[in-house]
Structures are given as structure tokens and as C-alpha cells.
Amino acid sequence: MPRVIESVPNISEGRRLEVVQAAVDALASVPGVRVLDVQSDRDHNRSVISLAGDEKSLPDALLNLFDVALTRIDLRSHQGEHPRAGAVDVVPFIPIEGATTADCVALARQLGQAVAERFHLPVFLYEDAATAPHRRSLEDVRRGQFEGLAEKLRDPQWKPDFGPAVPHPSGGVAIIGARMPLIAYNINLGTADLEVAKRIARAIRHSGGGFRYVKAMGVMLEERKLAQVSINMTDYKKTPLHRVFEAVRSEAERYGVSVVGSEIVGLVPAQALIDAADHFLRLENFNPSQVLERKLRESD
């Protein structure tokens, strides 16, 4: 069985679509790589690109991405709602089919070393590829953002895994790792009060005493004048979408605020949506094999 590995690089550009397209073209130019999805957000000033390939094609494609991003993105003038420490901010490898977490850890280390050598860029390994417990969490590695990198890298505890111990002048650092599938899920509130979103995010995230597999922050969608609870769900099987949605809705009601919509950024496992439909529709004796498209695939 051929190995299928997903990678979801996040680049710090969501407004200049010509730059995003150049990045996508660079990825797609490598045989064996499929670009599955591209989502750009102007408020976050960030793009999330989902691609699939194998252990031979993905590193070449991602090196092309770094080449474009470090040429076209300058964090010294970058502004956006989403935290960022690099032009190519984060690159996870995710096992999908015929691959293991260990395979993805090896890929992360291979790419990290190549990026550091070719672009003189500091590289941190995170999640399952992390080399120390305090480097495992993405938010801990990114804390301080681009502006705080020079001071952070002077701390011996934050010596990069690869590359120089000084940030790239315009590209910052790269954070590369291996993890299981993650759902980027945002819930928009019917208010322009950012403090409400921040309080709700604090209530639902694990570090604030909330759900074990939830990371969340409050951000402002300036174009829509709405506050948003921006969420990363690291294990949808143990903390499902519908449970988080209901918690946010309940917390919002405390402030007299409604939920006006939600969105999924990038791709999502089908089972996560099936579980949400099962919950909200109160289905009885439902089996995922009843989904027509799934049944057709099973019968091929």
C-alpha cells in the first residue's frame, strides 16, 4: 500500500492572493503532490494549505514553499489577528494511510534540517517531533511571536533544533512537527466586543480549565465587525465538535450574545461531521454506513 501523508503548512499571508497563489503553484509543481484545499483569511492575514503526498514528494514541495514565502513575506511589516513567528509559520506532517506517526516525525526532522541549511532559518520541532516536553505545544513555541524571537532565542532553553540561534530578519523561524489530524474550527459571535470572545475562549480551552483537547483564543473580524472564538481541536473523537459548539453557545448566552455562525478552516474528517449530525438530529440507531457516498466507496 502506498503511503499517504498530509501536510498543512500555514503561511503568514492572507491578503495578497497573488503571493498565496505563488506558494500554491510552488507546492503543486512537484510530481506526486496534491493540493487539496487552500483557505485564506484577511483578518488573520494567514493562509492554510492542505496537501497530500509521500515521504519523497512532500519535502521537495515544502522546500519550494519556503523559497516563495521567504522571498515574498516580510514579518517586519506583517499585521494580522493570528499569532505568528514565521513567514512559513507551522508545518505539520499527519499520517493518513500506510504511514505512522514515527514516519511523520522522521519527515519533520528531515525537512527541519534541510530548511535550516538551505535558508539559514532557525527551526523548532513540535508535537510528536518535539525534542523536549516544553517544546511540544505549538503555542509555547510560538509565544512571544516574531517580535520577541531575538530575546527568546538567547535563552538556552529555546535554542533551535536546527539552524542559527538568531531569527531570520524577515522570515522569523519555522515550526515543524508531526501530529494527528486537527480541526481548525471558528465560532462567530453576534457582537463586536472582543472581550466576550476572549472570556469564552478562556472558559473552553484546556489551559483555562476547559476541554482537554481544545485550544482557543478570541480574535476580531474587522471586516465583519464580529468577535470570533478561534479554536483548534486536537482530538475530535475525545472532544467532539458539537460539545464545543454547545459550550460556546451556552457561555455566549451569559453575556446576552448569540452565535451567528461557525466555520471549518481547511479539511475535516467525515466522522467529525457525522458525529455532529448524529447529536443535533438526535438520530436513533444511526450507522455511518448509511451515508450514501461512504457506502458507494465501500462497494467499489
N, C-alpha and C positions, 0 to 999 in steps of 0.2 A: 504493500500500500504506500503510495507517495505521501510524503509529509506535507501537511498544510499548516502554515504558521501565519498568524495575523500580526500586524504591527499597526499601531495607531499613533503616529507622530503628531504632536501638537506644535504648530509654529506660531510665533508671536506676530501675526499679521492677519487681520480680518476685514480690512477696509480697502486696501489696494488689490483688487481682484486680479489684476494682471500679474502681480507677484505670486499670488496663490496659484494661478494657472501655470506659471513657470515652474513652480515647485511640483505641481501635479504632473506636468509633462516630463520633468526630470525623473520622477518615480516610474512613470509608465513606459519610459524609453527602454527599460531593462526587460529582456525576454523572461517570461515566467512570472512576472509581477502583474497582479490585477488590482487596479484601484477600484475599491468597492463603493466608497462614499466620500464626499467632501462637504463639510459644513463650516461656513464662515460666519462669525458674529461681530458686528461692528462695535457694539458696546464693549464686549470683552476684548476686541481687537485681537482675535485669535482664530485660527482655523484648525479643525480636527480632520485628519485624513486617515481613512481606513483602507488598508491594503493587505493582500494575501500573497504568499509565495512560499518558497522553501529556504533552507539554510544557505543555498548557493546564491539565489537571486536577490533576497532581501537586503543583505549587507551592501551590495553594489548599488541598489536603488537608493538606499538611505544615505550613502555617501554622496550621491548626486544631489539629494535633498539638502544636505548640509552645505554643499557648494553653492547652491542657489540662495539659500537663506542667509548665509554669512556674507554674501555679496550684496543682497538686496534689503536686508533688515538691519536697522541700527537701533539698538535699545536705548541709546542716549537720547533719542527723540521719540521713543515709543510711549504711548499712553493708552491705557485701557483698564477695564474693571477687573480683569482676571490677573492674579499673581503670576509673575514670570521671572525666570532667572536666565533664560537663554533665548536666542533667536529661534533655534530649534529647542524648545523648552524641555520636552519629555518624549522619550521613545520607548514604549513598552513592547516586548515580544510576548505573544499569547499562544499557547498550544491549542490547536483546533482539531487536527486529525492526524494520527500517526506520529505525533510529536509529544514530547514530555516537557514538564517544567524544567528538567535538567538540560534538555536540548536548548530551551529558550535562554536559560542562564548562560550557557556556553556562547550563544549568539550575542547576548548583551555584552559579554566580556570581549568577544572578538571585535564587535563594532566599536566599543568604547576605546579600545587600544588603537584601532585604525583612525578614528576621528581625532584622537589626541595627537597622533603622529602626523597626520596629513594637514590638520588645520591649527595645530598648536592651541588647542582648546582644552580647558580643564573638563574632566568627565567624572561624574559621580554615578555609582551603581546603586539601584534602589530595589525595594520589594524583595522578591526571591533571589535577586542577584546581589543584594547588599552584602558588603564585607564586614559590617558591624551593626549591632542592633539599633544604634541611634541613627543610622543612615537608611533604615528600612522604609520609613514613612516618607512619602513624597513631600508632604507639607513641611516636614522638618528639614529636609534637604533644601527646599526652596525658600525657607524662612529668611527674611531679610531682603529677598528679591535681588534684582540686578544691582540696585543702588547700594546694597550692603555687602556685595560679594568681596570687595577688596579686603575689608576688615575680617569677614568670615574666614577667608582662605588663609589668613595669617594664624588662625587658631590651629594648632597641631591636630586637634580632633577632627578638623574639617579639611585635612589635606586631601586633594582629589585622588581618586583611584587611579586615574591616568592623566597625563598632561601636566602643564605647569601649575604652580601654586599661586598664580595671578590670573584674574579673569581676562578673557578676550576683550579688547577695548570696546567693540560694538556688539559682539555676539554672546558675551557673558560666559556661561557654562552650558554643558549638556548633561541631562539626567537620563540615564539609560537603564532599563531593567527588564524583569520578567514577572508576569503576574497572570492570574486567571482573568476571565472576561469581566469587565467593569461596565456598569451602566451609568452614563452621564445623563442625569435627569434633573430638569429645572422646573420649578413651580412658580408661576407668576401671580402676584397678589394685586388686588384691586385698590392699591394705594401707592402714593409716591413717597411714603415715609420709609426711608431706608432702615431706620432703627427697628421697625417692626420685623422686617426680613432678617435682620441680624439677630434679634431675640429668638425668633423661631428657629433659625439655623443653629443657634447655641443650644436650644432645647432638644433638637433631634439628633445632633451628631454625637458620636461616641465619646469624644473628648469632653463634652459638656454634660455627660450623664445620660445620653440618649441611646439610640440603636447601635449595636455592636459593629455593624458593617456599613455605617453611614458616615460620610464626611460632608460637611455643608458650610456654606457661607452666604451672607446676604450681599447682593450687588444691586446696582441701579441700572435700569434700562432707560437711558436718557432719551432715546428717540420716542419711546412709547410712554414715558413718564410713569413707569411702573417699577416697583421694587420686586426683586426676584430672590427666591431661595434656590441657590445653585448647589446641586447635590452630586456626589459621586457615591455609587452603591457598589461596594466591593464584593458582595456575595448575595446575589438576589434570591438564592434559594433559602438562605437563613434569615434574611430581612427582605421580604418581597416588596414590590412597588406599591401595591395597594395599601400596605400597612403604613408606609412612609407618607403617602398621599393623605390618608385619613388623619395621621398625626399632624401634618401641616395644616390641614383644613380646620382641625379642632383648635390648634394653637392660634390660628388667624382669627377665629371667632371670638377669642378672648379680647381681641383688640378692635372688634367690630369691623373686621376686614374679610372680604370674600376671596376665594380662589377663582381667578378668571381664566386660567388655562395652565397646561403643562406641556413640556416638550422633551423629547429624547434627542440627544446630540450624538450623531454617529449611529452605529448599528446596535441592535439589541437582540439577545437570544429570544427565539419564538416562545420558549417556555415561560419567560417572564411576563409576556403579554397574555398568554393563555391563563396563567395563574391569576392575573388581574381580572380578566373576563369572568373566570370561574367565581371569583369573590364577589364582584359587583353585580353580576347577573343571578347570583345565588343558584347556580346550576346544580341539579341533582344527578348523581351517578354519571357525571361527565368524565369522558376519557379523551386524552389528547388525540387518539387515533381517529376521533370523529371529525377532526379538521380535514376538510376535503383535500387541500394541497398536500398535507402530510401523508394522507392515505394514498394519493396518487404516486408520490415518491416511493413509498414502501412497496408498491405493487410493480414498480419498474423492474 
